[in-house]
Amino acid sequence: MKLGIHPVSRPVVFRDHASDTAFLTRSTAPSAKTIEWEDGATYPLIDVEVSSASHPFYTGTARVVDSAGRVERFERRYGRKASTS
């Protein structure tokens, strides 16, 4: 690794507004806000709209789209024309 060209990685708190949870992790993202964490130390704070705590894929509330049913519905609606060869 070349010295002086990589951003500094430091502990940062990411707060998810949708699920009202916070995560302490490492990041290079800048932030002007700070928060006092459970260990008593002050860390930069980054507010996010969606994280693994609130995203439907990770929480198990995702809906499965039935693509085969969509094709069948399309064929019923518009019909399948016979190929003319």
Secondary structure, DSSP 8 states (H G I E B T S, - for coil): --TTSS---EEEEEEETTTTEEEEEEE----S-EEE-TTS-EEEEEEES--TTT-HHHHT------HHHHHHHHHHHH-------
